[in-house]
Amino acid sequence: MSTDTVQGNFLYRNLANATSILGVLPLVILFLDDGYKYVVPLIIFNNIMDDLDGILAAKLNIRSRFGADLDNVCDAVAHVILALVVGAHFGSFVMAAGAVAAGAIILRVVTRINPGSANGTGSPTNELMRHMLFTLLLAGQFDFPTEYVLISIFLLHSVSMLVPFTMPALLRSRIKAATLVAVVNVALLAAWLVPAVTPVIAAAFIGSYLYALAAGAGLWRKQDK
């Protein structure tokens, strides 16, 4: 079978798109009575599938505008659900902050789908999911006010997702090779399964985010003058 014939196959062409959708569907578990206890593995699973669809599209040469838009829509659906579920679990002010973050996620995704908009600005919605994950994991190890930390993360990301400048220093944004992307996802699994390394991995991701936000804002202000 020729390469052109394989690439013309419907299933082959939509393999990455199916992966995007499969990253969202298991989140229905969160709506079960005891579904919240699965939130950590579901965040990690969604992150893995979101990275995998991009790798498949690139490696199999099946990138398309439809696929990119579908990926953004799937991100929006998944990340809105996760933010709202975590917010609702902690209640009151955390739920309100989660709703604000959900609104920012929707605005960011709609902006990215718009062909005339500038791409590459602000922080990815996945970054919020990873920080939310680290907060939940660390809350099981250390005694700190989880609600206040989650509120801070939700509100800070609500701003950083929509800022008009780039944040190239983000750890995940600097990683493009498929092997290194796999290492990032192994690190997330390690943070969940090996509590001793959770603080180190969390510090690496959150530290690079704060630096990227400060550096991006500083450079943007200089260029704006």
C-alpha positions in Angstrom: 0.0 0.0 0.0 1.5 3.3 -1.0 2.1 6.2 1.4 -0.5 8.4 -0.4 -3.1 5.6 0.0 -2.4 5.2 3.7 -2.5 9.0 4.3 -5.7 9.2 2.4 -7.4 6.6 4.7 -10.1 8.2 6.9 -9.0 6.5 10.1 -5.4 7.3 9.5 -6.1 11.0 8.8 -8.2 11.3 12.0 -6.0 9.3 14.4 -4.9 12.5 16.1 -8.4 13.9 16.2 -9.7 10.7 17.8 -6.9 11.0 20.4 -8.0 14.5 21.2 -11.6 13.3 21.8 -10.5 10.3 23.9 -8.6 12.7 26.2 -12.0 14.3 27.1 -14.5 11.4 27.3 -13.2 9.7 30.5 -13.9 13.0 32.4 -17.5 11.8 32.6 -16.3 9.8 35.6 -16.1 13.0 37.6 -19.8 13.3 37.5 -20.3 10.1 39.4 -21.1 10.4 43.1 -17.5 9.4 44.1 -15.9 10.7 40.9 -13.8 13.4 42.5 -11.4 10.8 43.9 -10.2 10.2 40.3 -9.5 13.8 39.5 -5.7 13.5 39.8 -5.2 10.5 37.4 -7.7 12.2 35.0 -5.7 15.4 34.9 -2.6 13.4 34.1 -4.4 11.3 31.5 -5.8 14.4 29.8 -2.4 16.0 29.7 -0.9 12.8 28.1 -3.6 12.6 25.5 -3.3 16.3 24.7 0.4 15.9 24.1 0.0 12.6 22.2 -2.5 14.1 19.6 0.1 16.8 18.7 2.9 14.2 18.4 0.8 11.9 16.2 -0.3 14.8 13.9 3.4 15.9 13.4 4.9 12.4 13.1 2.2 11.1 10.7 2.0 14.3 8.7 -1.7 14.7 9.3 -1.9 18.2 10.7 -4.9 20.2 9.6 -6.7 23.4 10.6 -9.7 21.3 11.6 -7.5 19.1 13.8 -5.9 22.2 15.5 -9.4 23.7 16.2 -10.7 20.4 17.5 -7.7 20.1 19.8 -8.4 23.6 21.2 -12.1 22.8 21.7 -11.3 19.5 23.4 -8.8 21.4 25.7 -11.5 23.9 26.5 -14.1 21.3 27.4 -11.7 19.2 29.5 -10.1 22.1 31.3 -13.3 23.9 32.0 -14.7 20.6 33.5 -11.6 20.1 35.6 -11.5 23.6 36.9 -15.2 23.7 37.8 -15.1 20.2 39.5 -12.1 21.1 41.6 -13.6 24.5 42.5 -16.9 23.0 43.4 -15.2 20.4 45.6 -13.7 23.1 47.8 -16.8 25.3 47.6 -17.5 29.0 48.1 -14.7 31.2 47.0 -12.7 28.5 45.3 -15.7 27.6 43.2 -16.1 31.3 42.2 -12.4 31.5 41.3 -12.7 28.3 39.3 -15.6 29.8 37.4 -13.5 32.8 36.6 -10.7 30.5 35.4 -13.2 28.5 33.3 -14.3 31.8 31.6 -10.7 32.7 30.9 -10.1 29.2 29.4 -13.1 29.7 27.0 -11.9 33.2 26.0 -8.4 32.0 25.3 -9.6 29.0 23.2 -12.0 31.2 21.2 -9.2 33.6 20.6 -6.9 30.8 19.4 -9.5 29.5 17.0 -9.9 32.9 15.4 -7.6 32.9 12.3 -6.8 36.6 12.6 -5.6 36.5 16.2 -2.0 36.5 17.4 -0.8 33.0 18.5 1.7 32.2 21.1 0.7 34.8 23.7 -0.2 34.1 27.3 0.0 30.8 29.2 -1.5 27.5 27.9 -4.6 26.2 29.7 -2.6 23.0 30.3 -0.3 25.0 32.5 -3.2 25.8 34.8 -4.1 22.1 34.9 -0.6 21.1 35.9 -0.4 23.7 38.7 -3.8 22.6 39.9 -2.5 19.0 39.9 0.6 19.9 41.9 -1.5 21.8 44.5 -3.7 18.8 45.0 -0.7 16.5 45.3 1.2 18.7 47.7 -1.9 19.2 49.9 -1.7 15.5 50.7 1.9 15.9 51.9 2.0 19.3 53.6 -0.3 21.3 55.9 -1.2 24.5 54.0 -4.4 26.4 53.1 -5.3 24.5 49.9 -8.3 26.7 49.2 -6.2 29.9 49.2 -3.6 28.4 47.0 -6.2 27.2 44.5 -7.9 30.6 44.5 -4.5 32.3 43.8 -3.7 29.8 41.0 -7.1 30.2 39.4 -7.0 34.0 39.4 -3.4 34.3 38.4 -3.9 32.0 35.4 -7.1 33.8 34.5 -4.8 36.8 33.8 -1.8 35.0 32.3 -3.9 33.0 29.8 -5.1 36.3 28.3 -2.1 38.5 28.5 -0.9 40.1 25.1 2.7 38.9 25.4 4.6 35.7 25.0 5.9 33.5 27.8 8.7 31.6 26.0 10.5 30.6 29.3 7.7 28.2 30.3 9.2 24.8 30.8 6.7 22.9 28.7 6.8 25.5 25.9 10.5 25.1 25.5 10.1 21.3 25.0 9.3 20.3 21.4 10.9 16.9 20.8 8.6 13.9 21.3 11.1 12.2 23.6 11.2 15.2 25.9 7.5 15.6 25.8 7.3 12.0 27.0 9.7 12.8 29.8 7.4 15.7 30.9 4.5 13.3 31.2 6.6 10.7 33.0 7.5 13.5 35.5 3.8 14.1 36.1 3.2 10.4 36.7 6.2 10.4 39.1 4.8 13.5 40.9 1.7 11.5 41.6 3.2 8.1 42.3 6.4 9.1 44.1 5.6 11.8 46.7 9.3 12.4 47.5 9.8 14.0 44.1 6.6 15.9 43.9 7.9 19.2 45.5 10.9 19.2 43.1 8.8 18.7 40.0 6.2 21.2 41.1 8.9 23.8 41.8 10.4 23.3 38.4 7.0 23.9 36.6 5.7 26.6 38.8 9.1 28.4 39.0 9.4 28.5 35.2 5.8 29.8 35.0 6.4 32.7 37.4 9.7 33.6 35.8 8.1 33.4 32.3 5.2 35.7 33.4 7.5 38.3 35.0 10.0 38.2 32.1 7.3 38.4 29.5 5.6 41.3 31.2 8.9 43.2 31.7 9.9 42.8 28.0 6.4 43.8 26.9 6.5 47.0 29.0 9.8 47.9 27.5 8.6 47.4 24.0 5.4 49.4 24.7 7.3 52.5 25.8 
